[in-house]
Amino acid sequence: MGSVLPVPDSSRRSLTRQRTIRANSVSRALAVIGDRWSLLMLAAAFQGARRFDDWRRGIGIATNVLAERLNRLVANGCLVRAPAGEGQRRQEYRLTPMGAAFYPTALMFWRFDRRWSARRRLQPASLVHTRCSATMMPSLVCAACRRPIHAREARYEDGPGAGYERMPPPKVSRRSTVQLDDGAKLEMLVGDSIDYFGDRWTQQVLAAFFLGAHRYEEIRAQTRISTNILADRLKLLTEHGMLERRASRAQPSRQEYALTPKGMDVYPIILTLMQWGDRWLATKAGPPLVLYHEPCGRRLDPVVVCDCCGLALDPHEVSFRRPAGPVRPAP
């Protein structure tokens, strides 16, 4: 038997780098709930889904996929099994505090679809805040100054949990489509955007732009996504109007990508995902990034509020208002 050649230190460091990425709460969050069905199931839970058949009929999910996702959401701490009632043997699934804390992100999905979706399949026409009885649009504001948050007005620096960590285990890398049709029984907080947000790689690519990446190699360095997956997601986001290609400002002979206005409007989703990951998935060291709100100079703590009364939104205080007739495409 031949001897095994030692791996040079430089090669060992290279292999280690390939298996690690910069610590990022968005990546951690997407490793837990970053697929289409998990996002749809959590959104349905805010509408009262608790039993197996609630999800199966409500969002039209296959039984085997539903069972697997329920087990995963329980294992990850977003749902908990409980008796359906006193003395009953049947079980139901209830949101844990961790699962309930995903509500701001679900509202930001709804907001994005109302602003940008042409079809709005199965989405309620409007949300009503029962505290003030107003038909409202959820708004993401800074907790300190209560001003709406814009990506260009936030800066970040390394937090106490900054560093490198192992890449999340791979899931299915091929994009698939969730069919949201009229056979589903629930109106959804998450609508058409699931076609391009319901994939953790796509959301990681978008998050990289808000951290300053523009070129292919910069995005890959931040995300460690394989070349074929990255090329596919960049093409997808360009086709959906989230990105545009342009000549590099530093090197006009080279091409780079830039967020369009539609792409910039993803920021509230990314920011609430980061907040959720910071709260529930950070290590003992703390969050990897700390954000500051430039207009007030305070540490950025995002809050989703009613744009009419300014109060923070609670899932028990938000109701759906159905359209009087068929929902028509946006102009």
N, C-alpha and C positions, 0 to 999 in steps of 0.2 A: 504493500500500500504506500503510495507516494505521500510525502509530507505536505501539509497545508501551508501555503505561503502566507505570511502575515500581511494584514491590510495596512498600508502606510497611513500615518496619522492624517495626512491631507485628504486621502480618500475616505477615511472614517468620518472626518468632519463634514465632507461633502455628502455622504450618505445620511448623516444625522440631519443636516439642513434640509435634505429632500423630504424627510419624514416630519418636519416641524414647520409651523407657521407662526407668525407673530400672534401673541395672545389677543383675542378679539371676542368681545361679548356677542356680537352679531353672529359670528361663526358658531359659537357655542349654542346660541339659541336655535339656529337653523339645523344643527345636528339633532336637536330634540324634536322640533315641530316643522322643519323645513321641507315638507312635501305636501302635495295638493290635498290629499285626503285628510291628513292630520289638521291642516288649516281649516278645511271645511267642517270637520267634526267639532273642533273647538268653537267655531262660529255658531254651529247648530246648538251646542250646549248652552250658549247664552240665550237661545230662543226656547229653552226648556227641554231639549233632548236629554233623556236620562237612560232610557231602556234601549236594548239592542234594536228593536223594531223601530224606535223613534228615528234612529240614524239610517237604518236600512231603507225605510220608506221616505224619510224626510229628504235625504240627499241622493238617493238612488245608488248606493254603494253596494258592491257585491259582498255576500256574507263572509267569505274567506278573507277578503281585504279588511272588512270591518273588524272581524275578530282579531286580526293581527295588529291593527292600529290601536284598538282598545287596550290590548295587552301592553303595547309599547307606551301609550300615554299613561297607563297605570304605573308601569315600571319607572317611567321618567318623572313621576310625581305630579302630573297635571290632572289626573282623575283618580278617584278612589272608589272601590266597590263597596256597596252598602246594601242592607236589606231594603226591598222596595217599600216595605211598610211593617208596622208592628205585627209580629207573628207570621209574616210571610216568608216563604223560602226563596222566592224570586229575588234576584239582585238587580240593582241599577247602578249607574255610574254617575258620580257627582263631582263637580269641579272642586279641586282643592284650592287653598289660597294661591298657590302657584299658578294653577290653571285660570282662576278668576282674574289674576293680574294681567292676563293676556288681552283683556277687554279693550284697553286703549289701542292696541295694534289692530284688533278687528275693526274698530271704528275708523282707523286711518285707512284700512283697505276699502271700507265702504265709501269714505270721502273721496278717495282716488277714483273709484269707479264712477261715482256720480259726476265727477268733473271731466273724465276722459273717455269713458266707455261709450261706444256708439250703440250697443245692444242692450246692456243692463239686464241680462237674463235673470229672472227670478229675484231681482232686488226690490225691496220696498221703495216706493216712490219718495218717501221722506221719513225722517225720524222726529219724534215729538219728545221734548223734555217735559216730563210730567211735573217737575218742580215749578216751572214757570209757564207751562202749557203752550210753549212756543214750538213751531216747526223750525228746526235748527239744523245747522251744519256743524259737525264737530270741528273744533279748532285746537291746534297744538300751540300752547303758549308757555312762556318762561314763568316758573312759579314765583320768581322774585319780582319781576316788573310787569308781568301779565301781558307782555307784548307778544304777538304772533312770532313764531320761530321760523327763520329763513336760513338755509344752508350757508349762505355767504356771510351771515352775521354770527356764526359760531366758530370758535377756534378750539383746538384740542392740544393736549400735551400728554406725555406718558403718565399713567397713573401708578399707584403702588403695586398693581399686579402686572405691570408691563414685563415683557420678556417673550420667550418662545415656548410653545407647547406642541405636543403631538397633534398631528392632523386628525380630525374626526374619522372614524372608520368609514370606508366608502359604502354608499348605498347604490341604488340603481342610477347609473350615469346617463342613460338614454332618456330623452324627454318623452313623456307620454301625455295624452290629453284626457282630462276628466270631462265627461259629457254631462253638462248641466242642461237638462231638457224639461219640458213641461210635465213629465211624469213625476218629478220630485215634488214633495208636498210642502217643503219649507221655503219661504223667502230667505235669501241669504245675505248676511253682512258682507261676505266675500263673493264677488261676482266675476266678471270677465277677466279681471286682472289675474285670476288664478291660472290662466293660460300661460302667463310668463313669470308670475311671482311664485307659483307653487313648485319651486325647485330650488334647492339650497344653493346650487352653483350660480344660478342666475342672480339671486339676491346678493351673493358674495361679490360677484362682478360689479353690481351696482354700488355696493358699499365701498368698493375700492376707489371709485371715482370721487366719493365724498371725502376720501382720505388723500386725494391729490394725484391719483394715477390717471394717465391719459393714453399712454402707449401700451401696446400689446405686452411688451416685456415687463413694464412696470406692473401691470395687472397680474401677470403670471407670478412675478416675484412676491407680490403681496398674498396671493391666494393659493399658490402651488397647484393650480388646476392644470390637468393634462392639456396638451396643446389642442387635441381634437375637440374636447369639451369646451374649452375657452373659445375657440373659433366658432363653434356652433352657437354659443350663448351670445357672443358679440353680434353675430348675424341676426339672431332672433331679436335682440334688443334694437338693432338698427331697423329691421323690418317693421317693428311695432312703434317706431317713432320715438324711442327713448334715447337713442344715441344717434349722432351724425358723424360722418368722417370728414376730416378737414386736414389741411396742410399744417404740419407742426409749426408752432410759433418759434421754437428754438432752431429747428432745422426744416425750412420750408420744403426741402426735397423729400421729406419723410411724412408719412401719414400718421395721424393720431385720432382718437375718438373724443367726443365731447358730449356732455349731457344736453339734451334739448330742454325747453321749458317743461315738457311732459316728464322727462327724466328727472329734472330737478324737483318735481313735485312728489317724487318717491321719498324724499328726505324724511317726512314725518313717519313713514313706515319703518325706515331704517333706524331712526332715532328711538322710536318706542320699542323696537326689537332689542336695541342696545341696552335701553333702560331695563327691560325685562331680564336680559342676560346678566346685567350687572347685579340685579337684586337676587336672582335665584341660582345663578351658575358661576358666580365669581369664586375664586379660591380665597383662602384665608387672608392672602396678601391684599386683596381688594380689587377694584376694577382695573382693567388694563389701560383704559383711556379716561381722562378727565376733560370734560367739555366746559367752555366758558361762553357766556352770552355777551357779545361785544357791546350792544347798546347799553347794558347796565353794568357790565364788568363783573357780574356775579357768576358763581358756578352754575352751569345750566342744569336745571331740574325740570324736564318737560312735563306738562300736565295737559290732558285732553279736557276741554271745557265746552259748554254750550256757548255758541257765539252770540246768543241773545242776552243771557243773564250772567255769563262768566263763571258759573259754578262748575266744579269738576263733575264729570258724568259717571254715574253709577248704573250698572246694567239693570237694576230694579227700577230705575227712574227714567228709562228710555223705552218708548213704545214705537211700533211701526204704524205708519199710515199707508194703507193700500191705495193704489191709483183708482180713480173713478172708472177708467176705461183701460184699454190696452196701453202698455208703456210704449211710447214711440221713441225711435232713435233720436239721439241728441243731434242738434243741427251742426 
